[in-house]
Amino acid sequence: MGEGAREVIDPAPGPAGDVGPFSLVRGGPFRRLLRAVRLARDDGRDVRRQSAALVAITWAPMVVLGAAQRAATGRWPPLLLDPSTHARLLLTIPLLVAAEHALHERSGRCVDRFVRSGLAAAGPAATQRVLALGARLRDARLPEAALAVLALAAGQAALWGLAAPGAATGPAVKASAAGVWWSLVGLPLSQFLLYRSLWRWAIWSVVLRGLAGLDVRPVALHPDRRGGLSFLGEPTIGFALVVMGAECAVAGAWARQMIVDHVPVRSFAPPFSQIMVAEFVVALAPLCVFSRCMQRARFAAVRQYDAFALAYARSFHQKWIEAGGTEGLLGSADIQSMADLANTLAIVRGMRLVPFGSREIAALLVAIWLPVVPLLLASEPLHELLRRVLALLGAGGPG
């Protein structure tokens, strides 16, 4: 795309009424700012470019200021000894940038497949209205402005000691130039990117709800066991990167408590469980809006295929059992047809009522658990940790 070219971000009906490409993330004030400073060029290197630039803006000056203070006083600012600070800037920010790219690609493919599948009886015009609403929400200035204000408020709360958002305490922040930079730049920017990612996911939830209202007619016999709607879970895998970014910030805060306050890792089990449940709900609940149409499709298909199977089985019984003749039985396709009919009924009856499965759940589990693995490894010897894991899985002795 040339420097002066205009980025096409809004869905638009084609000349034949087809719905144009949709992007969940390519729009909004912050996106326009990234394009203005040439950090967003859509050339395949945006993730690396934006991650490097944002880390350079947030983390590098803070380290330089901290090094200057150490040279002058002989001591590092407490902020730079806090693992949560580095986790937010070096892990959370790049993960949120990568999540935006993943959500753009996966949500775009998802919408394209939905349109091409013909599963919605309402037609392309109704689909266009749903996507246009999503585009308006994505491009709206007020929500991102409100998110920026909230992020700046978090930084001010840390600066003046009004709150400790998982990093340094107020007095430690105010005592150093590095802490001021963290409060005015690093923390607000990382928080804004997190809020913005959650806002994008809320927009996707609105889009899914709109698509679910277009008289969607799943096909119960589809081999994906989700009525042909399994592709709707694809953006959830992109959202898993947002979950991982948030978990990195949380794990950094817990690491600080383990190092400074000697808090045992087991004390984090209750909040970790609560956070995990909340993240699963946020990630998967938007897809449940399709459960109603999937239940209708399954109920209707079970009734129809049961009636068909009954008629076929009755004919089979009359032909091969009641008639008592076995001539021609060897090599007949009737028996194989009965087996195929049984498999068909199994697929119909096994249709799930949500358009997500083990792939999406596994992606979320990895995103949730991976950031806390270093805390578990640091809390006890590796062999003891493996023994406990095996015991939990039922492969070892009692824990």
C-alpha positions as CSV (number, residue, x, y, z in Angstrom):
1,M,0.0,0.0,0.0
2,G,1.4,3.3,-1.0
3,E,2.1,6.1,1.4
4,G,-0.8,8.2,0.2
5,A,-3.2,5.3,-0.2
6,R,-6.3,5.1,1.8
7,E,-6.7,2.1,4.0
8,V,-9.9,0.2,3.4
9,I,-11.2,-0.8,6.8
10,D,-15.0,-0.7,6.6
11,P,-17.1,-3.5,5.2
12,A,-19.0,-2.5,2.2
13,P,-21.4,-4.3,-0.1
14,G,-20.0,-5.2,-3.5
15,P,-21.8,-4.5,-6.8
16,A,-23.7,-7.8,-6.4
17,G,-24.6,-7.2,-2.8
18,D,-21.6,-9.2,-1.5
19,V,-20.2,-8.2,1.9
20,G,-16.7,-6.7,1.7
21,P,-13.7,-7.5,3.9
22,F,-14.1,-6.8,7.6
23,S,-11.4,-6.0,10.2
24,L,-12.0,-6.0,13.9
25,V,-8.9,-4.0,14.7
26,R,-7.9,-1.9,11.7
27,G,-9.6,1.3,12.7
28,G,-10.0,3.8,15.5
29,P,-7.9,6.8,16.8
30,F,-4.9,4.8,18.1
31,R,-4.7,2.9,14.8
32,R,-4.7,6.1,12.9
33,L,-1.9,7.4,15.1
34,L,0.2,4.4,14.4
35,R,-0.3,4.9,10.7
36,A,0.6,8.6,11.0
37,V,4.0,7.7,12.6
38,R,4.4,4.8,10.1
39,L,4.3,2.1,12.8
40,A,1.4,0.5,11.0
41,R,2.2,-0.2,7.3
42,D,0.4,-3.6,6.7
43,D,3.6,-5.0,5.2
44,G,3.8,-8.1,7.5
45,R,6.3,-6.6,9.9
46,D,3.9,-4.5,11.9
47,V,4.1,-6.7,15.0
48,R,7.8,-6.5,15.3
49,R,7.9,-2.9,14.4
50,Q,5.2,-1.8,16.9
51,S,6.5,-4.1,19.7
52,A,10.0,-2.7,19.4
53,A,8.8,0.9,19.3
54,L,6.5,0.6,22.3
55,V,9.1,-1.2,24.3
56,A,11.7,1.4,23.4
57,I,9.2,4.2,24.5
58,T,8.2,2.6,27.8
59,W,11.0,0.4,29.1
60,A,14.3,1.8,27.7
61,P,14.0,5.3,29.1
62,M,13.0,3.9,32.5
63,V,16.1,1.7,32.6
64,V,18.3,4.6,31.5
65,L,16.9,6.8,34.2
66,G,17.3,4.0,36.8
67,A,21.0,3.5,35.7
68,A,21.6,7.2,36.1
69,Q,20.2,7.1,39.6
70,R,22.4,4.1,40.5
71,A,25.4,5.9,39.2
72,A,24.6,8.9,41.4
73,T,23.4,7.1,44.6
74,G,24.8,3.6,44.3
75,R,21.3,2.1,44.4
76,W,18.8,1.0,41.8
77,P,15.3,2.4,42.1
78,P,13.0,-0.2,43.8
79,L,10.8,0.0,40.6
80,L,13.5,-1.6,38.5
81,L,13.9,-4.5,41.0
82,D,10.2,-5.3,40.6
83,P,9.5,-8.2,38.2
84,S,6.0,-7.0,37.5
85,T,7.4,-3.8,35.9
86,H,9.4,-5.7,33.4
87,A,6.7,-8.3,32.8
88,R,4.2,-5.6,31.8
89,L,6.6,-3.8,29.4
90,L,8.6,-6.6,28.0
91,L,6.0,-9.4,27.8
92,T,2.5,-7.9,28.1
93,I,2.9,-5.2,25.5
94,P,4.4,-7.4,22.7
95,L,1.7,-10.0,23.4
96,L,-1.1,-7.5,23.1
97,V,0.4,-6.2,19.8
98,A,0.6,-9.8,18.5
99,A,-3.0,-10.4,19.7
100,E,-4.2,-7.5,17.6
101,H,-2.7,-8.9,14.4
102,A,-4.1,-12.4,15.2
103,L,-7.6,-11.0,15.9
104,H,-7.5,-9.1,12.6
105,E,-6.6,-12.2,10.6
106,R,-8.8,-14.7,12.4
107,S,-11.9,-12.5,12.7
108,G,-11.6,-11.5,9.0
109,R,-11.4,-15.2,7.9
110,C,-14.3,-16.0,10.3
111,V,-16.6,-13.4,8.8
112,D,-15.6,-14.3,5.2
113,R,-16.4,-18.0,5.9
114,F,-19.7,-17.1,7.5
115,V,-20.8,-15.0,4.5
116,R,-19.6,-17.7,2.0
117,S,-21.2,-20.6,3.9
118,G,-24.7,-19.5,3.3
119,L,-25.7,-20.6,6.8
120,A,-27.5,-17.3,7.5
121,A,-30.9,-17.2,5.8
122,A,-31.2,-13.5,6.3
123,G,-28.9,-12.7,3.4
124,P,-25.9,-10.4,2.7
125,A,-27.7,-7.1,3.3
126,A,-28.5,-8.1,6.9
127,T,-25.0,-9.3,7.4
128,Q,-23.7,-6.0,6.1
129,R,-25.7,-4.1,8.7
130,V,-24.2,-6.2,11.5
131,L,-20.6,-5.7,10.3
132,A,-21.3,-2.0,9.7
133,L,-22.3,-1.7,13.4
134,G,-19.0,-3.4,14.4
135,A,-17.0,-1.0,12.2
136,R,-18.7,2.0,13.7
137,L,-17.9,0.8,17.2
138,R,-14.3,0.0,16.2
139,D,-13.8,3.5,14.8
140,A,-15.6,5.4,17.5
141,R,-13.4,8.0,19.3
142,L,-15.2,8.3,22.6
143,P,-14.6,4.7,23.8
144,E,-10.8,4.9,23.1
145,A,-10.7,8.3,24.8
146,A,-12.4,6.9,27.9
147,L,-9.9,4.0,27.9
148,A,-7.0,6.4,27.7
149,V,-8.4,8.4,30.6
150,L,-8.7,5.2,32.7
151,A,-5.1,4.2,31.8
152,L,-3.8,7.6,32.8
153,A,-5.7,7.4,36.0
154,A,-4.0,4.1,36.8
155,G,-0.6,5.8,36.3
156,Q,-1.6,8.7,38.5
157,A,-2.8,6.4,41.2
158,A,0.6,4.6,41.2
159,L,2.4,7.9,41.2
160,W,0.6,9.4,44.2
161,G,0.4,6.2,46.1
162,L,-3.4,5.9,45.8
163,A,-3.1,2.3,44.5
164,A,-0.6,-0.3,43.6
165,P,-1.6,-1.7,40.3
166,G,0.5,-4.8,40.5
167,A,3.9,-3.0,40.3
168,A,5.7,-0.6,42.6
169,T,4.1,1.1,45.5
170,G,3.4,4.8,45.5
171,P,6.3,6.0,47.6
172,A,8.8,3.9,45.7
173,V,7.5,5.4,42.4
174,K,7.7,9.0,43.6
175,A,11.2,8.5,44.8
176,S,12.8,8.1,41.4
177,A,12.7,9.6,37.9
178,A,12.3,6.1,36.6
179,G,9.2,5.7,38.7
180,V,7.8,9.0,37.3
181,W,8.4,7.7,33.7
182,W,6.7,4.4,34.6
183,S,3.7,6.2,36.0
184,L,3.3,8.7,33.2
185,V,4.2,6.5,30.2
186,G,4.9,2.8,30.9
187,L,2.0,1.8,33.0
188,P,-0.7,4.0,31.2
189,L,0.4,2.7,27.8
190,S,0.4,-1.0,28.9
191,Q,-3.0,-0.5,30.6
192,F,-4.4,1.3,27.5
193,L,-3.4,-1.6,25.2
194,L,-5.0,-4.1,27.5
195,Y,-8.2,-2.1,27.8
196,R,-8.3,-1.6,24.0
197,S,-7.9,-5.3,23.4
198,L,-10.8,-6.0,25.7
199,W,-12.9,-3.4,23.9
200,R,-12.1,-5.0,20.6
201,W,-13.3,-8.3,22.1
202,A,-16.5,-6.6,23.3
203,I,-17.0,-5.4,19.7
204,W,-16.5,-8.9,18.5
205,S,-19.1,-10.1,21.0
206,V,-21.6,-7.6,19.6
207,V,-20.8,-8.8,16.0
208,L,-21.4,-12.4,17.0
209,R,-24.7,-11.6,18.7
210,G,-25.8,-9.8,15.5
211,L,-24.7,-12.7,13.3
212,A,-26.5,-15.1,15.5
213,G,-29.8,-13.2,15.0
214,L,-29.6,-13.6,11.2
215,D,-31.7,-16.9,11.2
216,V,-28.6,-19.1,11.2
217,R,-29.3,-22.7,10.2
218,P,-26.6,-25.1,11.2
219,V,-26.3,-28.4,9.5
220,A,-26.4,-31.1,12.2
221,L,-24.8,-33.7,9.9
222,H,-21.7,-31.6,9.4
223,P,-18.6,-33.7,10.4
224,D,-17.2,-30.9,12.7
225,R,-20.0,-31.9,15.2
226,R,-20.9,-28.2,15.5
227,G,-23.3,-27.8,12.7
228,G,-20.6,-26.3,10.4
229,L,-20.0,-23.4,12.8
230,S,-16.6,-24.6,14.3
231,F,-14.8,-21.8,12.4
232,L,-16.5,-19.2,14.7
233,G,-14.1,-20.3,17.5
234,E,-11.0,-19.3,15.5
235,P,-10.8,-15.7,16.9
236,T,-10.8,-17.2,20.4
237,I,-7.3,-18.5,19.7
238,G,-6.2,-15.0,18.9
239,F,-7.8,-13.7,22.1
240,A,-5.7,-16.2,24.0
241,L,-2.7,-13.9,23.4
242,V,-4.6,-11.2,25.2
243,V,-5.2,-13.6,28.1
244,M,-1.5,-14.5,28.1
245,G,-0.5,-10.8,28.2
246,A,-2.8,-10.2,31.2
247,E,-1.5,-13.3,32.9
248,C,2.1,-12.1,32.5
249,A,1.2,-8.9,34.4
250,V,-0.5,-10.9,37.1
251,A,2.3,-13.4,37.4
252,G,4.8,-10.6,37.7
253,A,2.9,-9.1,40.6
254,W,2.8,-12.5,42.3
255,A,6.5,-12.9,41.7
256,R,7.1,-9.6,43.5
257,Q,5.1,-10.8,46.5
258,M,7.1,-14.1,46.6
259,I,10.4,-12.3,46.5
260,V,9.7,-9.3,48.7
261,D,7.1,-10.6,51.1
262,H,8.0,-14.3,51.0
263,V,4.4,-15.2,50.1
264,P,4.1,-19.0,49.3
265,V,3.0,-19.8,45.8
266,R,0.1,-21.9,47.1
267,S,-1.6,-18.8,48.5
268,F,-2.2,-17.6,44.9
269,A,-4.4,-20.7,44.2
270,P,-7.7,-19.1,45.0
271,P,-7.2,-15.9,43.0
272,F,-5.7,-17.9,40.2
273,S,-8.8,-20.1,40.0
274,Q,-11.1,-17.1,40.0
275,I,-9.0,-15.4,37.3
276,M,-9.0,-18.5,35.2
277,V,-12.8,-18.9,35.4
278,A,-13.3,-15.2,34.5
279,E,-11.0,-15.5,31.5
280,F,-12.8,-18.6,30.2
281,V,-16.1,-16.9,30.6
282,V,-14.9,-13.7,28.8
283,A,-13.3,-15.8,26.0
284,L,-16.0,-18.3,25.3
285,A,-19.3,-16.8,26.5
286,P,-19.7,-14.7,23.3
287,L,-19.9,-17.9,21.2
288,C,-22.8,-19.2,23.3
289,V,-25.2,-16.9,21.5
290,F,-25.3,-19.6,18.7
291,S,-26.4,-22.3,21.2
292,R,-30.1,-21.7,20.5
293,C,-29.9,-22.1,16.8
294,M,-27.6,-25.1,17.2
295,Q,-30.0,-26.7,19.7
296,R,-32.9,-26.2,17.2
297,A,-30.9,-27.7,14.4
298,R,-29.9,-30.7,16.5
299,F,-33.5,-31.3,17.7
300,A,-35.0,-31.1,14.2
301,A,-32.2,-33.3,12.7
302,V,-32.6,-36.0,15.4
303,R,-36.3,-36.2,14.8
304,Q,-35.9,-36.3,11.0
305,Y,-33.1,-38.8,10.9
306,D,-34.8,-41.0,13.5
307,A,-37.9,-41.2,11.3
308,F,-35.7,-41.9,8.3
309,A,-33.7,-44.6,10.2
310,L,-37.0,-46.2,11.3
311,A,-38.3,-46.4,7.8
312,Y,-35.0,-47.8,6.5
313,A,-34.7,-50.4,9.3
314,R,-38.3,-51.5,8.8
315,S,-37.6,-52.0,5.0
316,F,-34.3,-53.9,5.8
317,H,-36.1,-56.1,8.3
318,Q,-38.9,-56.9,5.9
319,K,-36.5,-57.7,3.0
320,W,-33.9,-59.8,4.8
321,I,-35.6,-61.1,8.0
322,E,-39.4,-61.5,7.4
323,A,-39.0,-62.7,3.9
324,G,-36.5,-65.3,5.1
325,G,-34.5,-65.2,1.9
326,T,-30.7,-64.9,2.0
327,E,-30.1,-65.1,-1.7
328,G,-28.0,-62.1,-2.8
329,L,-27.2,-61.2,0.8
330,L,-23.5,-61.8,0.2
331,G,-22.1,-58.7,-1.4
332,S,-25.3,-56.7,-0.8
333,A,-24.7,-53.0,0.0
334,D,-27.7,-53.1,2.4
335,I,-25.7,-54.1,5.5
336,Q,-23.1,-51.5,4.8
337,S,-25.8,-48.9,4.4
338,M,-27.2,-49.8,7.8
339,A,-23.8,-49.3,9.3
340,D,-23.5,-45.9,7.5
341,L,-26.9,-45.0,8.8
342,A,-25.8,-45.7,12.4
343,N,-22.8,-43.5,11.9
344,T,-25.0,-40.8,10.5
345,L,-27.3,-40.9,13.6
346,A,-24.2,-40.9,15.9
347,I,-23.0,-37.7,14.2
348,V,-26.4,-36.0,14.5
349,R,-26.9,-37.0,18.1
350,G,-23.3,-36.0,18.9
351,M,-23.6,-32.5,17.6
352,R,-22.4,-30.1,20.3
353,L,-24.4,-27.0,21.3
354,V,-21.5,-24.5,21.3
355,P,-19.3,-23.7,18.3
356,F,-16.0,-24.2,20.2
357,G,-14.2,-27.3,21.3
358,S,-10.9,-28.8,22.6
359,R,-8.7,-26.6,20.4
360,E,-10.0,-23.3,21.8
361,I,-9.9,-24.7,25.4
362,A,-6.4,-25.9,25.0
363,A,-5.2,-22.5,23.6
364,L,-6.7,-20.8,26.6
365,L,-5.2,-23.3,29.1
366,V,-1.8,-22.7,27.6
367,A,-2.2,-18.9,27.7
368,I,-3.4,-19.1,31.4
369,W,-0.8,-21.5,32.7
370,L,2.3,-20.7,30.8
371,P,3.1,-17.4,32.6
372,V,2.7,-19.0,36.0
373,V,5.0,-22.0,35.3
374,P,8.2,-20.0,36.3
375,L,6.5,-19.3,39.7
376,L,5.8,-23.0,40.2
377,L,9.4,-23.9,39.2
378,A,10.8,-21.3,41.6
379,S,8.7,-22.4,44.5
380,E,10.0,-25.9,44.9
381,P,12.5,-28.3,43.2
382,L,11.6,-29.6,39.8
383,H,11.5,-33.2,40.8
384,E,9.0,-32.4,43.6
385,L,6.9,-30.4,41.2
386,L,6.8,-33.2,38.7
387,R,5.8,-35.7,41.4
388,R,2.9,-33.4,42.4
389,V,1.8,-33.0,38.8
390,L,1.9,-36.8,38.2
391,A,0.0,-37.4,41.4
392,L,-2.6,-34.9,40.3
393,L,-3.0,-36.7,37.0
394,G,-3.3,-40.0,38.8
395,A,0.0,-41.3,37.5
396,G,2.0,-41.1,40.7
397,G,1.7,-41.6,44.4
398,P,-0.4,-39.4,46.7
399,G,0.5,-35.7,46.7
